[in-house]
Amino acid sequence: MEATRVEIHASPHAGTQSSIPDFPTKDGAEAEAFQVHPDTQTRPDDDDAYLAKSWPRRKKLTATFILSAFAFLQPLSETMLAPARDQITSALHVSQPYEWLLVNSLILIGVGLAPLLLAPLSEVYGHKPVLVTGSAVFVVWNTGCGAATTLGQMLAFRLLSGFGACVADALAGGFMSDLWAAEERGRTFALFMAAPLLGPALGPICGAFISQGTTWRWIFFVTSIASAIVIIVAVVFLRETYEPRIRALLHRKRAPEPGSEKEKEPYAQKVTGFLSLMHTHLQRPFRMLGTQIIVQLLAGYMALLYGTMFLFLFMYPLMWTGQYGQSVEIGSLNYISFAAGLILGAGFAGHLNDHIYRRLKARNNGVGRPEFRIPTMILGTALVPAGLLWWGWSGEARLHWIMPNIGSLMFAMGVYMCSACVSVYTIDTYTQYAASAISTNLVLRSITAAFFPLFAPYMFDALGFGLGATALAGSSAVFGTAVVSALWFWGGRLRARSPYCAASDA
C-alpha cells in the first residue's frame, strides 16, 4: 500500500544548514514516509517566498514573541503555588508532606511526557495548530485546578494541565529553526528564552501577592485568562512556519479540484496511510533518545540542570524564612535576584553565542558547525557550581542577605547560558527534526524537576545549606565538564554518523 506523502524540496533560505535534510537512508520507514512528490518541484521559487525564513524581520520577531508569551505564562503555574501552601493545604485537606509535593510536581509529569506526542504531531500537521490546541488544553485543565474542591481533583487536573503547559517549549526548537538562520539563532533564541525562564523566578512572587490579596484559586484563574488572551493573539497574527507543511498547503491549492484520483482513494487506504505516517513520526523521539549519543548527552545534562534548579527553587524560600527569619511576602522578593540572573544570562548568552559562532565560522573558511556554541556553554557550566557554592555557604553562615542573592544571580546566569546553548546546538544539529530532538530534552528534564524536590528537605536537613549546595555543585561541574568536552572534541564525528542530522557541517 502506498505510503502517505508529504511534499517537500530543498530551500535556498535555510541558513548555514539545509532546512530540508537528506532523510535517513538507514530506516526504510522514515524514508518512505517522506517521499518528494514530483509535482511540487515545478515552481520552487514561488514557494520559497512563503517560507518563514523569507518573512520580514518584524514578522519573524512577532512570531518569536508570541511563542515566548506562551512559554512564559503556562509554566508560571509550576512555581506559583509555594507561597499559597497554607491556604491550599487547608482548603483541600492536605495532611501529608508528599501530598503537597505532588500538588506542586505532578504537572511536570505531563510536561515531560506530552512533548513526545506534540512535537511529532507538529511535524505532520504544522506548528501553529498544535501550539493553539495544546494551549487550549492547558487553559481548560488549569482553570479546573482553580475550581478543584478535593485533593484528588487537584492532582488529576494538575497532571492533565501539564500536557498542554509544555506545548510552547516542545515546539520552540521547530519554530526557531524555521524562522532564523544559524547566525541569528543565538540572539533570537535568547529573546525567546528570557520570558519562559523568568517564569520560575516570578511565579513565587506573583503567587505570594495574589494569594495574600485574594484567594489561592485566582493564581490559576489569572494564568488561564492571560493564556486565553495570548491564544487569541496567536490565532489572529501567527502564521504557519513549518516548511514541509507550507509546501504541502501550497501544492494543495494548485492540485486539481475534488474528483481527482487522490480524492477517490478509498477511505480505508487513507486511514492506513495516516496511521503509517503517524507511527513513523511518533516513534522518532524515542528512537533519537535511544540511538543518538548527542541527544543522550544533552538530555542528561538538561535533566541534571533543571532538576538542580527546581530543587534550588524549592529550598530557596526555606533559607529566607528559616535562616533569615523573613516573612513569606518579603522572602519571595529574593527571587528577584534569580530573575535578574536570567535576564543577564539572556543578554550574555545571546550576544556571545552569535559573536563566537561568527568568529569561529570565519576562521573555519566560512563553514559553520554546531560545536561553535560550546564556548558559551563552558562559561555557563562554570557559573552553575560557582553560584550554588556562593549561595549555600553564605546562607549557611547567615551573612548579609545580599550574599546569597549574589550566588542566586550567578547560578541563574549559568542555568540560562547552558540551557540556551543546549537548545541552539540541538536546533543546529537536527534542523528538520528540531522539535523531536528538543522534546527528548523536555522529557528527562521535567521528570527530574518533578522528583528532585522530593528528597530536597531530607538532603538539606542532613547536610545543611553549605554541604547540600556543595553536593549539587560537584555533580553539575563533573557532568557538565564531561558533556561539553565530549561535544567539542567528538561532536563532528557523532553528527557524521547520525541519519537525523541535517548536515555534517554547514
C-alpha positions in Angstrom: 0.0 0.0 0.0 1.4 3.4 -0.9 2.6 5.5 2.0 1.1 8.9 2.7 3.3 11.5 1.2 4.5 14.9 2.5 5.5 17.2 -0.3 8.9 18.9 0.3 12.0 20.0 -1.5 15.1 21.9 -0.6 15.2 25.6 0.1 17.9 28.1 -0.5 16.9 30.0 2.6 18.0 27.5 5.1 20.9 29.5 6.6 24.0 27.5 7.4 22.2 24.2 7.2 19.6 22.9 4.8 16.2 23.3 6.2 15.2 20.1 4.5 17.8 17.4 5.1 18.5 14.3 3.3 16.1 11.9 5.0 17.6 8.9 6.8 18.6 6.2 4.5 19.2 3.7 7.3 15.5 3.5 8.1 13.2 2.4 5.3 10.0 3.6 7.1 11.5 7.0 7.7 12.5 7.4 4.1 9.2 6.0 2.7 7.1 8.4 4.8 8.8 11.4 3.3 8.9 11.0 -0.4 9.4 14.0 -2.6 6.4 14.4 -4.8 7.4 15.4 -8.4 4.5 17.8 -8.7 5.9 20.0 -6.0 9.1 20.8 -7.9 7.6 22.8 -10.7 7.6 26.2 -9.1 10.1 26.2 -6.2 10.9 29.9 -6.5 7.3 30.9 -5.9 7.1 28.6 -2.9 10.2 30.0 -1.3 8.7 33.4 -0.9 6.1 32.0 1.6 8.7 30.3 3.8 9.3 31.6 7.3 13.0 32.4 6.6 11.8 34.7 3.8 9.5 36.7 6.1 10.3 40.3 7.0 12.3 40.6 10.3 9.3 42.3 12.0 7.1 39.3 11.2 9.7 36.9 12.5 10.1 38.8 15.8 6.3 38.9 16.2 6.1 35.1 15.9 9.1 34.7 18.3 7.4 36.9 20.9 4.1 35.2 20.7 5.7 31.8 21.3 7.7 33.3 24.2 4.5 34.6 25.7 3.0 31.1 25.7 6.2 29.7 27.2 6.2 32.4 29.9 2.6 32.2 31.1 2.0 28.4 31.1 5.0 27.4 33.3 4.0 30.0 35.9 1.6 27.6 37.4 4.6 25.2 38.1 6.0 27.5 40.8 3.2 30.0 41.8 1.8 27.7 44.5 4.6 27.6 47.0 3.6 30.9 48.8 -0.1 29.7 49.0 0.8 26.4 50.7 -1.1 27.1 53.9 -4.3 28.2 52.0 -4.3 25.2 49.6 -3.5 22.5 52.2 -6.3 23.8 54.4 -8.9 24.1 51.6 -8.0 20.6 50.1 -7.3 18.9 53.4 -3.7 18.0 52.5 -2.3 16.2 55.5 0.9 14.5 54.3 4.1 16.3 53.1 4.3 14.1 50.0 0.7 15.1 49.0 1.8 18.7 48.9 4.9 17.8 46.8 2.6 16.0 44.4 0.4 19.1 44.1 3.5 21.1 43.1 5.2 18.5 41.0 2.6 16.4 39.2 2.2 18.9 36.4 5.8 18.2 35.5 5.0 14.6 34.6 2.6 15.9 32.0 5.1 18.5 30.9 7.7 15.7 30.4 5.5 13.2 28.6 3.4 15.4 26.3 6.3 16.6 24.0 6.8 13.0 22.8 3.4 13.4 21.2 3.1 17.1 20.5 6.5 17.5 18.7 5.9 14.7 16.2 2.3 15.9 15.6 3.7 19.4 14.8 5.9 17.8 12.1 2.8 16.3 10.5 0.1 19.0 10.9 2.3 22.1 11.3 3.4 24.1 14.4 0.6 26.6 14.7 -2.4 24.1 15.0 -0.6 22.1 17.7 0.5 25.2 19.6 -3.0 26.6 19.7 -4.7 23.3 20.6 -2.1 22.4 23.3 -2.5 25.9 24.8 -6.3 25.5 24.9 -5.9 22.1 26.7 -3.8 23.9 29.3 -6.4 26.7 29.8 -9.2 24.1 30.4 -7.4 22.0 32.9 -5.6 24.9 34.6 -9.0 26.5 35.2 -10.1 23.2 36.6 -7.3 23.4 39.2 -8.7 26.7 40.4 -12.1 25.2 40.8 -10.9 21.9 42.5 -12.6 21.1 45.8 -10.7 17.9 46.7 -7.1 16.7 46.6 -7.9 14.1 44.0 -9.4 16.6 41.6 -6.4 18.9 42.1 -3.9 16.1 41.3 -5.8 15.0 38.3 -6.2 18.5 36.9 -2.6 19.3 37.5 -1.4 16.3 35.6 -3.7 17.0 32.7 -2.8 20.7 32.6 0.9 19.6 32.2 0.0 18.0 28.8 -0.8 21.5 27.5 1.6 23.6 29.6 4.6 22.3 27.7 3.5 23.0 24.1 5.5 26.2 23.6 8.7 24.6 24.9 8.1 21.4 22.9 7.7 23.4 19.6 10.3 26.1 20.3 13.1 24.2 18.5 11.0 23.8 15.4 9.8 27.4 15.4 13.3 28.8 15.8 14.7 26.5 13.2 12.0 27.6 10.7 12.4 31.3 11.4 16.0 32.1 11.9 19.3 31.3 10.1 22.1 29.8 12.3 24.0 33.1 12.6 20.9 34.7 14.2 19.6 31.9 16.4 21.8 32.7 19.4 20.4 36.2 20.0 16.9 35.5 18.9 16.7 32.3 21.0 17.9 34.4 23.9 14.9 36.7 23.3 12.6 33.8 23.3 14.0 32.0 26.4 14.2 35.1 28.6 10.4 35.1 29.3 9.9 31.3 30.0 13.0 31.2 32.3 11.6 34.2 34.2 8.5 32.1 34.9 10.0 30.0 37.7 11.5 33.2 39.3 8.5 35.5 39.0 6.0 32.7 39.8 6.5 32.6 43.6 6.4 36.5 43.7 3.1 36.6 41.8 1.7 33.7 43.8 2.6 35.3 47.1 0.8 38.6 46.3 -2.2 37.1 44.6 -2.8 34.6 47.4 -2.5 37.3 50.0 -4.7 39.8 48.2 -7.4 37.3 47.3 -8.0 33.5 47.3 -5.5 31.0 46.1 -7.9 30.0 43.3 -7.1 33.2 41.4 -3.5 32.0 41.0 -4.9 29.6 38.4 -7.6 31.9 37.1 -5.2 34.7 36.3 -2.9 32.4 34.4 -5.8 30.9 32.4 -7.2 34.3 31.4 -3.8 35.6 30.3 -3.1 32.4 28.3 -6.5 32.7 26.6 -5.7 36.2 25.5 -2.4 35.0 24.0 -4.2 32.2 22.2 -6.5 34.8 20.5 -3.4 36.8 19.5 -1.8 33.7 18.1 -4.9 32.8 16.0 -5.0 36.3 14.5 -1.3 37.1 14.0 0.7 33.9 14.0 1.3 32.2 10.7 2.4 28.6 10.0 6.2 28.3 9.9 6.9 24.6 9.3 8.4 24.4 5.8 7.0 20.9 4.7 3.5 21.9 5.8 3.7 25.2 3.9 4.8 23.5 0.8 2.0 20.9 1.2 -0.6 23.6 1.6 0.7 25.5 -1.5 0.7 22.3 -3.5 -2.9 21.5 -2.4 -4.0 24.9 -3.7 -2.6 24.1 -7.1 -3.9 20.5 -7.1 -7.0 19.5 -9.1 -10.3 20.1 -7.5 -12.2 17.3 -5.7 -12.9 14.5 -8.1 -9.3 13.8 -8.8 -7.8 10.3 -8.4 -6.4 11.3 -5.0 -9.9 12.3 -3.8 -11.2 8.9 -5.0 -8.7 7.0 -2.9 -10.6 4.6 -0.6 -11.2 5.8 3.0 -9.5 2.7 4.5 -6.4 3.3 2.4 -6.3 6.9 3.6 -6.6 5.8 7.2 -3.9 3.2 6.8 -1.5 5.7 5.2 -2.2 8.2 8.0 -1.5 5.6 10.7 1.7 4.6 8.9 2.9 8.2 8.8 1.9 8.9 12.5 3.8 5.7 13.5 6.9 7.0 11.9 6.7 10.4 13.5 5.6 9.3 17.0 8.4 6.8 17.4 11.1 9.3 16.2 11.7 11.0 19.6 12.1 7.6 21.3 14.4 6.4 18.6 16.5 9.5 18.8 16.8 9.2 22.6 17.7 5.6 22.3 20.3 5.8 19.5 21.7 9.4 19.3 24.6 9.9 21.6 24.4 13.7 21.2 20.7 13.7 22.2 21.5 11.4 25.2 24.3 13.7 26.4 22.3 16.9 26.0 19.1 15.4 27.5 21.1 14.1 30.5 22.8 17.4 31.1 19.5 19.3 30.9 17.9 16.8 33.2 20.5 17.4 35.9 20.5 21.1 35.3 16.7 21.5 35.6 16.4 19.0 38.5 19.0 21.1 40.4 17.2 24.3 39.5 13.8 23.1 40.8 15.5 21.7 43.9 17.2 25.0 44.4 13.9 26.9 44.0 12.2 24.5 46.4 14.8 25.2 49.1 15.1 28.9 48.3 12.2 30.2 50.4 13.2 27.9 53.3 16.5 29.7 53.5 14.9 33.1 53.9 12.2 32.1 56.3 14.4 29.8 58.3 17.9 31.2 58.2 17.0 34.9 57.9 13.5 35.0 59.6 11.8 36.8 56.8 8.0 36.7 56.1 6.6 34.8 53.1 6.0 38.1 51.1 9.4 39.6 51.9 11.2 36.3 51.3 9.6 35.9 47.9 11.2 39.2 46.8 14.6 37.5 46.9 13.5 35.7 43.7 14.2 39.0 42.0 18.0 38.1 42.1 17.2 34.9 40.3 15.2 36.7 37.7 18.0 39.3 37.3 20.4 36.5 36.7 18.3 35.0 34.0 18.0 38.4 32.3 21.8 38.9 32.4 22.3 35.4 31.2 20.0 36.0 28.3 21.9 39.1 27.3 25.3 37.5 27.6 24.3 34.2 26.0 22.5 35.8 23.1 25.4 38.1 22.3 28.2 35.6 22.9 26.5 32.8 21.1 26.2 34.6 17.8 29.5 36.5 18.2 31.6 33.5 18.9 29.7 31.5 16.2 30.5 34.1 13.5 34.1 34.4 14.6 34.8 30.6 14.6 32.9 30.2 11.3 35.1 32.9 9.7 38.2 31.1 10.9 36.8 27.8 9.6 36.7 29.2 6.0 33.1 30.2 6.3 31.9 26.8 7.3 29.7 26.8 10.5 29.5 24.0 13.0 27.1 23.4 15.9 30.2 22.9 18.1 30.8 26.7 17.8 28.1 27.0 20.5 30.2 25.1 23.1 32.5 28.0 24.3 29.4 29.9 25.7 28.2 26.7 27.3 31.6 26.3 29.0 31.1 29.7 30.8 27.6 28.7 31.9 28.9 25.3 33.1 31.4 27.2 35.3 28.8 29.7 36.7 26.3 27.0 37.9 28.5 25.4 40.6 30.1 28.7 41.5 26.7 30.2 42.1 25.5 27.2 44.1 28.6 27.3 46.4 28.3 31.0 46.9 24.6 30.8 47.8 24.8 27.7 50.0 27.8 28.7 52.2 26.9 32.4 52.6 23.4 31.3 53.6 24.8 28.7 56.0 26.9 31.4 57.7 24.0 33.9 57.7 26.0 36.6 56.0 24.3 39.7 54.8 21.2 38.9 52.7 22.9 40.3 49.6 25.4 37.5 49.6 23.1 34.5 48.9 21.3 36.7 46.4 24.6 37.2 44.5 25.0 33.4 44.4 21.5 33.0 43.2 22.2 35.5 40.4 25.3 33.7 39.3 23.5 30.3 39.4 20.6 31.7 37.3 23.0 33.1 34.7 24.7 29.8 34.4 21.4 27.9 34.0 20.2 30.2 31.3 23.5 30.1 29.3 23.7 26.3 29.4 20.0 25.9 28.6 20.2 28.3 25.6 23.4 26.8 24.2 22.0 23.2 24.5 18.8 24.3 22.7 20.6 26.1 19.9 23.1 23.3 19.5 20.2 20.9 19.2 18.5 23.1 16.6 21.7 23.5 14.5 22.3 19.7 14.6 18.8 18.4 14.0 17.3 21.2 11.9 14.4 19.4 10.3 13.8 17.2 13.4 14.5 20.0 15.9 11.0 19.7 17.6 11.5 15.9 18.1 15.1 16.4 19.4 14.1 19.2 21.8 11.2 17.0 23.1 13.7 14.4 24.4 15.3 17.2 26.5 11.9 18.2 27.9 11.1 14.6 28.9 14.1 13.9 31.1 14.4 17.4 32.5 10.7 17.6 33.5 10.8 14.2 35.2 13.9 15.1 37.2 12.5 18.5 38.0 9.4 16.7 39.4 11.3 14.2 41.6 14.4 16.1 42.7 12.4 18.3 45.2 11.1 15.1 46.8 14.5 14.5 48.5 15.5 18.1 48.9 14.3 18.5 52.6 16.0 15.3 53.7 19.3 16.2 52.0 19.4 19.7 53.3 18.3 18.7 56.8 21.1 16.2 56.9 23.8 18.3 55.3 22.8 21.9 55.8 22.8 24.5 53.1 26.5 24.6 52.7 27.2 20.9 52.1 23.9 20.4 50.3 24.9 23.1 47.8 28.4 21.6 47.5 26.9 18.2 46.6 24.8 19.8 43.8 27.7 21.9 42.6 30.0 18.9 42.4 27.6 16.8 40.3 26.9 19.7 38.0 30.6 20.5 37.5 31.6 16.9 36.8 28.8 16.0 34.4 28.8 19.4 32.7 32.5 19.3 32.0 32.2 15.8 30.6 29.4 16.8 28.2 31.0 20.0 26.8 34.3 18.1 26.4 32.6 15.3 24.5 30.7 17.6 22.2 33.7 19.9 21.5 36.2 17.1 20.7 33.9 14.4 19.1 30.7 16.3 18.2 31.6 16.4 14.5 32.2 12.6 14.3 29.0 11.9 16.2 27.0 14.0 13.8 28.5 12.4 10.7 27.3 9.0 11.9 23.7 10.3 12.5 21.0 9.7 9.9 19.0 12.5 11.6 21.4 15.4 11.2 20.6 18.0 8.6 24.2 18.1 7.5 27.6 17.2 9.0 28.7 20.8 8.7 27.3 23.9 7.1 
